[in-house]
Amino acid sequence: MAVTIKDIAKHAGVSYSTVSKALRNSPLVKEPTKKKIIKIAEEMGYVPNIVARSLVQKKSYAIGVVWPTVERVTPSALITKINELLEEKSYTTLLSINSVDSAIATFNRFQVDAIVVFAETMSDLTRSKNVMSKVPILYYGIKESSEYPTIDVNRRHAIKIAVEHLVKIGHTKVSYIGDVSTQDHLQKEKHLGFLEAIDEFNLDLFSKSIVPTNGLELYDGYLAAKSLFNKSTEVTAIVSGSYDLTRGIVRAAQELNINIPNDVSIIGYDNISQSEDLDIPFSKVGVPLNRIANKITETLLDIINENNTNNSIILEPELNIINSCAKPKNN
């Protein structure tokens, strides 16, 4: 038989209300009492019933997250930070990597308080709109969705300011390594940013100005970089489309004894702290992960509390230049 809050209250010698507040980390419960209740709950094997809680309190204190992948470093780091911020507000994060429409339907059955959809393609938006959701939805990733509040990042501008910096320190042979397919809207924006930068800064076009990848994983970056370094001696700088791609580029450069930044400069998209932990810490561009996580959490709580959140929010990128950039040798 499942352990209930009433069972915990009886063992702890406190009221049902006090146990409920303690398990939600409410500041209204004194810390010693809270620790005692949590310890008893753990010893009794208590598992919260989200649906039952929502019926009683009109809130489940659960957030559903529709997630594109658990394999890439940046998405994983972002959901970890969001989960930490939501935990501080006594919310539980439920993660689904099912298709968007299936995940939204499931979260509606669980009666979560809100859903975050991390949409990478336009088909994600189309599929999500085919589901009638009674639960409010927040989108992250594609600002074209006007039906729901959306948080997006100016990826196009991020790539442009990366190229601008490289041009300012003397680079004219700059390559872009990334996913250039039109299916992934987020990657398409980065590609377009590079094309606009080539035109705006009058960069030289050469055979390896753009090196397409088959994905955004480390090995994709590694293969693309090996192809670039083996076929072109012209390139003096690279802008990478993701953190994992940059890791692969760095590995390829090390294998070929190409020195970063003396032989080639690198700026990677994804402004996360992990980029500083590599053998060669690299410069990065994008919206800092903590800022994205804070804005998503803040907007979710506004939605749940029925504050006005109809507008889309576009977060502007920052450029962080460290060890992986230098003037080209011929300057």
Buried (B, 14 or more C-beta within 10 A) or exposed (E): EEBBBEBBBEBBEBEBEBBBBBBBBEEEBEEEBBEBBBEBBEEEEBEBBBEBBBEEEEBBBBBBBBBBEEEBBBBBBBBEBBBEBBEEBBBBBBBBEEBBBEBBBBBBEBBBBBBBBBBBBBEBBEBBBEBEBEBBBBBBBBBEBEEBBBBBBBBBBBBBBBBBBBBEBBBBBBBBBBBBBEEBBBBBBBBBBBBBBBEEBEBEEBEBBBBBBEBBBBBBBBBBBBBBBEEBEBBBBBBBBBBBBBBBBBBBBEEEEBEBBEBBBBBBBBBBEBBEEBEBBBBBBBBBBBBBBBBBBBBBBBBBEEEEBEEBBEBEBBBBBBBBBBBBEEE
